[in-house]
Amino acid sequence: MHIIETYFDCGGFDHRLIQGGTSVYLWNLSKALADQGHRVSIVTPAHGRLDDLRRYHELETLDHRDSYELPLVLDPQTWGERFPAEVRIPLTTTAHRLRLEGVDLYFLSNDLLDRLPDRFYPPYSSKGHDLVFFKPLAYQVDSIRFIRAHFAGEKAVVHAHEPYYHYLLPAAFRADPDKLVAGTVQSNMPITKKVYRPKVERLLEFLGADVTLPAEDADLPLTEHEQVMSTYQQHTHLHYEYGPGHVRVYDLVADHADLVDFLSPGHQDFYTDFADTPFEQIFTRLPVHDTVRRNAHKSFVGGCAVGDTWTSGDLPAVDRAAVLGGLGLDPALPTFFHNARYAVNHKGQVELFRAVDRVLTEGLAANFVLRCISDEGIPDPYVHDVAARHKDRVHLEWQRVDERRIVEYASSSDYCLFPSKFEMDTFLIAQGEAMAAGAVPIATAQLGMAHFGHTADPLTGPGAATATGFAVDRSFTEDDPLLTDALARRIHQAAALLHEQPQEYRRLRANATANARQFTWERAARLHLDAFTPLWEGRRPALRTELILRHGWFDLLPDDACTTHRDAVAAAALRLGDADTHRRCHAPDPATTRALFEAAWARADFARCARTADSDPALRARLDGRCTVDDGIVTYRLPHAERVELVEPAPHGSGRRTVTVRQLDKRGDEFTGAAPATGTELHLLLTLTGGRTTWDVVRHG
């Protein structure tokens, strides 16, 4: 099989050329695929580093010279009057090959691709001001033209990465009988991200791709509550609204690719239905929901891996006393390690520092080695204040260091801290590295990280035998006090475990190490080949009933499903509290009806509760009495809620599409606060015990 890996940044074979984690992923996966006996090519920009490549490696210049004018149609809303409606950038692209460890790397070079040699990626500030912003788009066009020319007539799987960096490729190769395309979702960029439609149409026309773009989204007749939910998403990093004249990136990939690849089972689940997030309910009303469902059969988990250094079991011996003592810390104390780039919302670092500050101020005797990598340093004075006030307990650094130093830190630590938020981490190699070195995880229960096996109750709860460490609830809130509280509790619990139950700590440590070391690149290569091979042999994937039931898409069930899969359908319906679907499989009875109500109630799915509430006056009273408004005071009753927030739209006529979020006061099982001065609907955002976030709407007045 010939596999062509292509991405904007593929320098993982040389640490001097690495800009992002995807480049490391690509190189390791490519080597592993080649080790399985397959032909592997990588196509990527040279980024103005040809001289370095020649200095470090044996680079061959190919007989490829492609001259053309790149047509770019500019969005006047972004580029204004300083630029014409269409610009044509003359380019001449050359290609250069490096053969390394069984992999052919092809570097494309031209005047645009060679800009920004130090950072590769255009800064966001260039949008609307500097045409270098279109460097990634030029790379897409160049890679398509190069693959067509250099590999003409050759059968190959084109494995492209991150939808925003390859959305033209699936459509461009759609009619090519020799090229199969697998598009990889590498991160959790908003699934509703769009690009300027005329720009895409012009480029596909230029590339000779005869495809019809999906129709523009019609203006949805959103209710006030749905509009509030949509507007609120600016707080979640999960969805942004666009005006007319745009096309969704995900549609371009999912509709035209042969396969869609994800990094972990949880990553695939999250990007399929956004379950338990503030985006879940409005997502089902958006056209992209249909895109996901009609292409769900193409999805597979190719996986990711922890580097060979960590998974081999041959990490070098580390002198804990020397490592921690050299940082000014006490090696006898429980030690916690965090290692991530500085990204306060993505990595939960605001809550992390608040929790560390709290537990140390409360008198906990523990060390914290906190790495927040940033070439520009850390601008937040609070972070430096925490480190200064607890200088004998906290070591803070932000500089890049070699892998040996990371091994020393991880191996000298008892626990690793990864409170990532907004479901932005899709595999989190750094957590796997720390676990492989024996650090027990304390991390959020993000679906994209669930494969690492940390659980809410790792000592006695379900799955305790294989649990690797401690989970805290997912968070979709900036500067989230619930996450800070949970981290502080877990840190205290973890420190106590070392002293009071050392045998349980050793069990978690052994589980963490074994779990992380299973994620090898050889395994990731096998998972990819399991998906690529049937496609190569002409077998196309089909939508499985199991996938339909997993995501509760009961309307997609075949007509005979309630006969052929009766028990499985009924179980899925009961899990979600869907009485209508359950009745298609079994006649209702009082016990089952109540169980369906309770399942929906546990999820705060009150629309489904209403389908069964009339069977029992007590259920109806509980449903109707969950929220009351008396004398201008809202009282909300939901015992399994951790937080209830009122989300209020801007007043009618203000001309603003914003919302105000106001938290209700918690008193026991009740939440109270002043009712909005206007409107007849309460828009309530609920955070439940266990981390599920969902919406409720209640009419009043």
C-alpha positions in Angstrom: 0.0 0.0 0.0 1.3 3.5 -0.8 0.3 6.0 2.0 0.9 9.7 1.3 0.9 11.7 4.6 0.4 15.4 4.1 0.2 18.3 6.5 1.4 21.9 6.9 4.1 21.0 9.5 5.9 17.7 9.2 9.3 18.3 10.8 9.0 15.7 13.5 12.1 13.9 12.2 14.4 16.7 13.5 13.9 18.6 16.7 15.2 21.8 15.0 12.3 21.8 12.7 9.4 21.0 15.0 6.7 23.6 15.5 3.7 21.6 16.8 2.8 18.2 18.2 1.2 17.1 14.9 4.6 17.1 13.2 5.9 14.6 15.8 2.7 12.5 15.4 3.2 12.4 11.6 6.8 11.3 11.7 6.3 8.6 14.2 3.2 7.2 12.5 5.0 7.4 9.1 7.9 5.4 10.4 5.6 2.8 12.0 3.6 2.4 8.8 6.9 2.0 6.9 8.0 -0.6 9.4 4.8 -2.6 8.6 6.2 -2.9 5.0 4.2 -0.1 3.3 5.5 2.6 1.1 5.2 6.0 2.9 5.6 9.5 1.5 5.3 12.8 3.3 4.4 16.0 1.4 4.9 19.2 3.3 6.2 22.8 2.8 9.9 23.6 3.2 9.1 26.8 5.2 12.2 28.5 3.9 14.4 25.9 5.6 16.0 24.3 2.6 19.5 25.4 3.5 19.0 23.9 7.0 17.8 20.7 5.5 20.8 20.5 3.2 23.1 21.2 6.1 21.6 18.5 8.4 20.5 15.9 5.8 21.1 14.6 2.3 18.5 16.6 0.3 17.8 15.9 -3.3 16.3 18.5 -5.6 13.7 16.9 -8.0 12.9 17.8 -11.6 9.6 19.5 -10.6 9.0 23.1 -11.5 5.3 24.2 -11.3 4.6 27.8 -12.3 1.1 29.2 -11.9 -0.9 32.1 -10.4 -2.8 31.4 -7.2 -6.2 33.0 -7.4 -7.5 34.2 -4.1 -11.0 35.7 -3.8 -11.0 37.9 -0.7 -13.9 38.5 1.7 -14.4 42.3 1.6 -15.8 42.2 5.2 -12.3 41.0 6.3 -9.9 42.5 3.7 -11.7 45.8 3.1 -10.9 48.2 0.4 -7.1 48.0 0.6 -7.2 44.8 -1.4 -9.0 44.0 -4.7 -11.8 41.5 -4.8 -9.4 38.9 -6.3 -5.6 38.7 -6.1 -3.4 36.5 -8.2 -0.1 35.5 -6.6 2.5 34.2 -9.1 4.3 31.2 -7.7 6.9 28.8 -8.9 7.1 25.6 -6.8 10.1 23.3 -6.6 10.2 20.0 -4.8 13.0 18.4 -2.8 13.2 14.9 -1.4 14.8 13.5 1.7 14.9 9.7 2.2 15.0 8.8 5.9 14.4 5.6 7.8 12.2 4.1 5.0 10.2 7.2 4.5 10.3 9.7 1.5 9.8 13.3 2.6 8.9 15.8 -0.1 9.4 19.5 0.7 7.7 22.1 -1.5 9.2 25.5 -1.9 8.0 28.8 -3.4 7.9 32.5 -2.4 4.8 32.1 -0.3 5.6 28.7 1.3 9.1 29.9 2.3 7.8 32.8 4.4 7.8 32.7 8.2 10.8 30.3 8.5 10.9 30.7 12.3 7.2 30.1 13.1 5.8 28.4 10.0 2.2 29.3 10.9 0.9 32.8 10.0 -0.1 34.9 13.0 -3.8 35.4 13.3 -3.1 39.1 13.3 -2.2 38.8 9.6 -5.8 38.1 8.7 -7.1 41.0 6.7 -3.7 42.7 6.6 -1.0 40.4 5.0 -1.5 37.8 2.3 0.9 35.6 4.2 -2.3 34.6 6.0 -3.0 32.4 3.0 0.2 30.4 3.3 -1.6 27.3 4.5 -4.1 27.6 1.7 -1.3 27.9 -0.9 0.2 24.7 0.7 -3.1 22.9 0.0 -3.1 23.9 -3.6 0.6 23.1 -4.0 0.3 19.7 -2.4 -2.7 18.8 -4.6 -0.8 19.8 -7.8 2.4 18.0 -6.7 0.6 14.8 -5.8 -1.2 14.9 -9.1 2.0 15.4 -11.0 4.5 13.3 -9.1 2.2 10.4 -8.3 0.1 10.4 -11.4 -1.6 7.1 -12.1 -0.3 5.6 -8.8 -2.8 4.2 -6.4 -2.4 5.7 -2.9 -4.2 6.6 0.3 -3.8 10.3 0.9 -3.8 10.8 4.7 -4.4 14.5 5.4 -4.5 16.1 8.8 -6.7 18.8 10.5 -9.7 19.9 8.5 -8.7 23.6 8.4 -5.4 22.6 6.7 -6.7 20.1 4.1 -10.4 21.0 3.3 -9.6 21.3 -0.5 -7.9 17.9 -0.8 -10.9 15.5 -0.5 -12.9 17.4 -3.1 -9.9 17.8 -5.4 -9.3 14.0 -5.4 -12.9 13.0 -5.4 -12.9 12.0 -9.1 -9.4 10.5 -9.1 -9.9 6.7 -9.2 -6.3 6.2 -7.9 -6.4 8.4 -4.9 -8.3 7.5 -1.7 -8.5 10.3 1.0 -8.6 9.9 4.8 -9.0 13.2 6.6 -7.9 13.3 10.2 -9.5 15.5 12.8 -6.5 16.4 14.9 -7.9 18.8 17.4 -11.3 20.0 18.6 -11.5 23.1 16.4 -15.2 24.2 16.3 -17.0 21.8 14.0 -19.0 24.8 12.7 -15.9 26.7 11.5 -16.4 28.2 8.1 -14.4 29.8 5.4 -15.3 32.3 2.6 -17.4 30.5 0.1 -16.4 32.4 -3.1 -12.7 31.7 -2.2 -13.3 28.0 -2.0 -15.4 27.9 -5.2 -12.7 29.7 -7.1 -9.9 27.5 -5.9 -11.9 24.3 -6.6 -12.6 25.6 -10.1 -8.9 26.4 -10.5 -8.1 22.8 -9.5 -10.6 21.4 -11.9 -12.6 19.8 -9.1 -16.2 19.3 -10.3 -18.0 19.2 -7.0 -21.0 21.0 -5.7 -20.6 22.8 -2.4 -23.3 22.2 0.1 -26.1 24.7 0.0 -25.7 27.7 2.3 -27.3 27.3 5.7 -30.8 28.6 5.7 -31.7 31.0 8.4 -33.0 28.7 11.1 -36.2 29.7 12.7 -34.6 29.6 16.2 -36.7 30.1 19.3 -35.6 32.7 21.8 -34.1 29.8 23.9 -32.3 28.3 21.0 -30.9 31.8 20.1 -29.7 32.2 23.7 -28.0 28.8 23.6 -26.3 29.7 20.3 -25.1 33.1 21.5 -23.8 31.6 24.7 -21.3 29.4 22.8 -18.9 32.3 22.5 -18.1 31.4 26.1 -17.4 27.7 25.3 -14.9 27.8 22.4 -17.2 25.2 20.7 -19.2 27.2 18.2 -19.2 30.6 16.4 -21.9 32.1 14.3 -21.1 33.2 10.7 -22.9 35.5 8.3 -23.9 34.5 4.7 -21.3 33.6 2.1 -19.4 30.9 4.0 -19.1 27.2 3.8 -18.3 24.8 6.7 -14.8 23.2 6.6 -16.0 20.0 8.2 -18.6 19.5 5.4 -15.9 19.8 2.8 -13.9 17.1 4.5 -16.6 14.7 5.7 -18.7 14.7 2.5 -15.8 14.1 0.1 -13.3 12.1 2.1 -13.4 8.3 2.0 -12.6 8.0 5.7 -12.5 10.4 8.7 -9.8 9.6 11.3 -9.9 10.4 15.1 -7.2 10.2 17.7 -9.1 8.3 20.4 -12.5 6.7 21.0 -13.5 9.6 23.3 -12.4 12.1 20.7 -14.6 10.5 18.1 -17.5 10.3 20.5 -17.2 13.9 21.5 -16.9 15.3 17.9 -19.9 13.2 16.9 -22.6 14.5 19.3 -20.9 16.9 21.8 -22.8 15.0 24.6 -23.1 16.6 28.0 -21.7 20.0 26.9 -23.4 23.4 26.6 -23.3 23.0 22.8 -25.1 19.6 22.7 -28.7 20.9 22.4 -28.1 23.6 19.9 -25.8 21.3 17.8 -28.8 19.1 17.1 -30.6 22.1 15.5 -27.7 23.0 13.1 -27.1 21.6 9.6 -23.7 20.2 10.6 -25.5 17.7 12.8 -26.9 16.2 9.5 -23.4 16.2 8.1 -22.0 14.2 11.0 -24.8 11.7 10.8 -24.7 11.1 7.0 -20.9 10.5 7.2 -20.7 8.7 10.5 -20.0 5.4 8.8 -16.7 6.8 7.5 -15.4 7.6 11.0 -12.7 5.4 12.6 -10.1 5.7 15.4 -6.6 5.6 14.1 -5.2 6.5 17.5 -2.2 8.3 18.8 0.8 7.2 20.8 3.4 8.0 23.5 6.9 8.1 22.2 9.2 5.1 22.1 11.4 6.5 24.8 8.6 6.3 27.3 6.8 3.1 26.2 9.9 0.8 25.9 10.3 0.4 29.6 13.9 1.5 29.4 13.7 5.0 30.9 17.0 5.8 32.6 17.3 5.7 36.3 16.6 9.0 37.9 18.0 10.3 41.3 14.8 11.9 42.8 16.7 13.5 45.6 19.1 15.2 43.2 16.4 16.3 40.7 14.0 17.8 43.3 16.8 19.0 45.6 18.3 20.8 42.6 15.0 22.7 42.2 15.0 23.7 45.8 12.2 21.3 46.7 12.1 18.6 49.5 12.4 15.1 47.9 10.6 13.6 50.9 7.3 15.3 50.1 4.6 14.2 47.7 5.4 15.7 44.3 2.9 16.8 41.6 4.0 17.5 38.0 2.3 19.6 35.3 3.7 19.8 31.7 1.9 21.7 29.0 2.1 24.7 26.8 0.9 27.9 28.4 -2.8 28.0 27.4 -4.9 29.1 30.4 -8.3 28.1 29.1 -7.3 25.0 27.1 -5.1 23.6 29.9 -7.1 24.7 32.9 -4.1 26.6 34.3 -6.0 29.3 36.0 -7.8 26.7 38.1 -4.5 24.8 38.6 -2.7 27.7 40.1 -5.6 28.6 42.2 -5.8 25.1 43.6 -2.1 24.9 44.2 -2.2 28.2 46.0 -5.1 27.1 48.1 -3.7 23.7 49.3 -0.3 25.2 50.1 -1.9 28.1 52.0 -3.9 25.6 53.9 -0.7 23.9 55.0 -0.3 20.9 52.7 3.3 19.7 52.6 3.9 19.0 49.0 6.0 19.9 45.9 4.7 21.2 42.6 6.8 21.2 39.5 4.8 23.3 37.0 5.9 23.7 33.4 3.8 26.1 31.3 5.8 26.3 28.1 5.8 29.7 26.4 8.5 31.3 24.3 7.2 34.7 25.4 7.1 33.9 29.1 4.1 34.0 31.3 2.4 37.4 31.5 0.0 36.7 34.4 1.4 38.2 37.6 -0.7 35.9 39.7 1.2 32.9 38.5 4.5 34.4 39.5 3.0 35.5 42.8 2.0 32.0 43.6 5.5 30.7 42.8 7.1 33.5 44.8 5.0 33.0 47.9 5.5 29.3 47.9 9.1 29.2 46.6 10.2 26.3 48.7 7.2 24.2 47.4 6.7 25.4 43.8 9.1 25.2 40.8 7.8 27.2 37.8 9.3 27.2 34.4 8.2 28.0 30.9 11.4 27.4 28.8 11.7 24.6 26.3 14.0 21.8 27.6 15.2 18.5 26.2 13.4 15.3 26.7 15.9 14.0 29.3 14.8 16.8 31.6 11.1 15.9 31.2 12.0 12.3 32.0 13.7 13.4 35.2 10.7 15.5 36.3 8.1 12.9 35.5 10.1 10.1 37.1 10.7 12.1 40.3 7.0 12.9 40.7 4.3 10.9 42.4 1.4 12.5 40.5 0.8 14.4 37.3 -1.8 17.2 37.0 -3.7 17.7 33.7 -6.9 19.8 34.3 -7.6 20.4 30.6 -10.9 22.2 29.7 -13.4 22.7 26.9 -12.6 19.2 25.6 -9.7 20.7 23.7 -7.3 17.8 24.3 -7.8 14.9 22.1 -5.1 12.4 23.2 -2.7 14.4 25.4 0.7 12.8 24.8 2.2 14.7 27.8 -0.1 12.9 30.2 0.8 9.6 28.7 4.5 10.3 29.1 4.2 11.2 32.8 2.1 8.1 33.4 4.6 5.9 31.6 7.2 7.2 34.0 5.0 6.2 37.0 3.2 9.5 37.8 -0.4 8.8 38.8 -2.8 11.2 37.0 -5.2 13.7 38.4 -7.0 14.9 35.3 -10.3 16.1 34.0 -12.7 13.4 32.7 -12.6 14.7 29.1 -13.8 12.1 26.6 -10.6 12.7 24.6 -8.5 11.6 27.5 -10.7 8.7 28.8 -8.3 6.1 27.3 -5.8 6.9 30.1 -8.2 5.3 32.6 -8.4 7.8 35.5 -11.8 7.6 37.2 -14.0 9.5 39.7 -13.5 6.8 42.3 -10.3 4.9 41.5 -10.1 3.1 44.9 -13.6 1.5 45.3 -15.7 2.6 42.3 -16.6 0.8 39.1 -13.4 -0.2 37.3 -11.2 0.3 40.3 -9.1 -2.7 39.5 -7.8 -1.1 36.4 -8.1 2.6 37.4 -5.0 4.7 36.9 -5.7 7.8 38.9 -8.2 10.5 39.9 -10.7 12.2 37.6 -12.3 15.6 38.1 -15.4 16.7 36.3 -15.1 18.2 32.8 -15.3 22.0 32.6 -16.7 24.4 30.0 -16.4 27.6 32.1 -13.5 30.1 32.2 -12.0 30.5 35.7 -14.3 27.7 36.9 -14.6 27.6 40.8 -16.0 24.1 40.6 -12.8 22.9 38.9 -10.6 24.7 41.4 -12.5 23.1 44.3 -12.3 19.7 42.7 -8.6 19.9 42.0 -7.9 21.1 45.6 -9.8 18.1 47.0 -8.1 15.7 44.8 -4.6 17.0 45.6 -5.3 16.6 49.3 -6.7 13.1 48.7 -3.7 12.1 46.7 -1.2 13.4 49.2 -3.0 11.5 52.0 -3.0 8.3 49.9 0.7 8.2 49.8 1.0 8.1 53.6 -2.2 6.3 54.6 -2.6 3.7 51.8 0.7 3.2 50.2 -0.3 -0.1 48.7 -3.2 1.5 46.9 -0.9 4.2 45.6 1.5 1.5 44.3 -1.5 -0.2 42.6 -2.5 3.0 40.8 1.1 3.7 39.8 1.5 0.2 38.3 -1.8 0.6 36.4 -0.8 4.1 35.2 2.5 2.8 33.8 1.0 -0.2 32.1 -1.9 1.8 30.6 0.4 4.5 29.1 2.9 2.0 27.7 0.3 0.2 25.6 0.0 3.3 23.4 2.8 2.5 20.9 3.3 3.8 17.4 3.2 0.2 16.2 -0.3 0.0 17.7 -1.4 3.3 16.0 -0.1 2.0 12.7 -2.1 -1.2 13.0 -5.3 0.7 13.8 -4.8 2.9 10.7 -4.1 -0.1 8.5 -7.2 -1.9 9.8 -9.2 1.0 8.3 -7.1 1.6 5.2 -6.9 -2.0 4.0 -10.6 -2.6 3.4 -10.8 0.7 1.5 -7.7 -0.3 -0.5 -9.4 -3.6 -1.4 -12.6 -1.8 -2.5 -14.8 -2.4 0.6 -16.6 0.7 1.8 -17.7 1.1 5.4 -21.4 1.0 6.3 -23.3 2.6 9.2 -23.6 0.0 12.0 -26.7 -0.3 14.3 -24.3 -0.3 17.3 -23.1 3.2 16.3 -26.7 4.5 15.9 -27.6 3.2 19.4 -24.4 4.6 20.9 -25.4 8.1 19.9 -29.2 7.8 20.3 -30.0 8.4 16.6 -33.2 6.3 16.9 -34.7 7.8 13.8 -32.0 6.2 11.7 -32.7 2.7 12.9 -33.8 0.3 10.2 -37.4 -0.7 10.2 -36.8 -4.1 11.6 -34.3 -3.0 14.4 -36.9 -3.4 17.1 -37.2 -7.0 16.1 -33.6 -7.9 15.2 -32.0 -5.8 18.0 -34.9 -5.4 20.4 -32.9 -5.7 23.7 -30.1 -3.4 22.5 -32.6 -0.7 21.3 -34.6 -0.9 24.5 -31.4 -0.7 26.6 -30.2 2.4 24.7 -33.6 4.0 25.0 -33.7 3.3 28.7 -30.2 4.8 29.1 -31.4 8.1 27.6 -34.9 8.0 29.0 -36.5 7.9 25.6 -39.9 6.5 26.2 -41.1 6.7 22.6 -38.3 4.5 21.3 -38.6 2.1 24.3 -42.3 1.6 23.5 -41.4 0.4 20.0 -39.7 -2.5 21.6 -41.8 -3.3 24.7 -45.2 -2.5 25.9 -45.1 0.1 28.8 -45.5 -0.9 32.4 -45.4 1.3 35.5 -41.9 0.2 36.7 -40.3 0.8 33.3 -42.1 4.1 32.8 -40.8 5.3 36.1 -37.3 4.0 35.2 -37.4 6.0 32.0 -38.5 9.1 33.9 -35.6 8.7 36.3 -33.1 8.2 33.6 -34.2 11.4 31.9 -34.3 13.2 35.2 -30.8 12.2 36.0 -29.7 13.8 32.7 -31.9 16.8 33.3 -33.6 16.0 30.0 -37.0 17.5 31.0 -38.5 17.2 27.5 -38.2 13.4 27.8 -39.3 13.5 31.5 -42.6 15.1 30.2 -43.3 12.0 28.0 -43.7 9.8 31.1 -44.6 12.3 33.9 -48.4 11.9 33.5 -48.2 8.3 34.5 -47.6 9.2 38.1 -48.8 12.4 39.9 -45.7 12.4 42.0 -43.5 12.5 38.9 -45.6 15.3 37.4 -45.3 17.3 40.6 -41.5 16.9 40.7 -41.2 18.0 37.1 -43.5 21.0 37.3 -42.1 22.0 40.7 -38.4 22.1 39.7 -38.6 25.8 39.1 -40.8 28.5 40.6 -40.8 32.3 40.5 -42.4 34.1 43.5 -42.1 37.8 44.3 -39.3 38.2 41.8 -37.2 35.4 43.2 -36.3 32.3 41.2 -36.1 29.0 43.1 -34.7 26.0 41.2 -34.8 22.5 42.7 -32.5 19.8 41.4 -30.6 17.8 44.0 -28.0 16.5 41.6 -27.0 20.0 40.2 -23.7 21.6 41.2 -24.4 24.9 39.6 -27.4 26.7 38.1 -26.9 29.9 36.0 -29.4 32.3 34.5 -28.3 33.2 31.0 -30.1 36.4 30.0 -30.2 37.8 26.4 -29.5 41.5 25.7 -32.7 43.5 25.8 -34.8 43.6 22.6 -33.9 46.6 20.6 -30.4 46.9 22.0 -28.9 45.8 18.7 -26.5 43.5 20.5 -26.3 39.7 20.3 -24.8 39.0 23.7 -25.8 37.2 26.9 -25.3 37.9 30.6 -24.5 34.9 32.8 -25.6 35.1 36.5 -25.1 32.3 38.9 -27.9 31.4 41.4 -27.0 31.0 45.1 -26.9 27.4 46.3 -28.7 26.5 49.5 -28.8 22.8 50.0 -30.7 21.3 47.1 -32.1 24.6 46.0 -30.7 27.5 43.9 -32.2 31.0 44.3 -31.7 34.4 42.8 -33.5 37.4 41.4 -35.7 36.8 38.4 -34.9 38.7 35.2 -36.7 42.1 35.0 -38.0 41.4 31.4 -39.1 38.4 29.4 -41.3 35.4 30.1 -38.7 32.6 29.8 -35.9 31.6 32.1 -32.9 30.3 30.3 -31.0 28.1 32.7 -27.6 26.4 32.3 -27.2 23.5 34.6 -23.9 21.8 35.7 -24.7 18.4 37.2 -22.8 16.2 39.6 -20.6 14.2 37.3 -19.9 17.1 35.0 -22.8 17.0 32.5 -23.8 20.5 31.4 -27.2 21.0 29.9 -30.0 23.6 29.4 -33.5 24.1 30.8 -36.1 26.7 29.8 -39.0 27.6 32.0 -41.8 29.9 31.3 -42.9 32.3 34.0 -45.2 35.2 34.6 
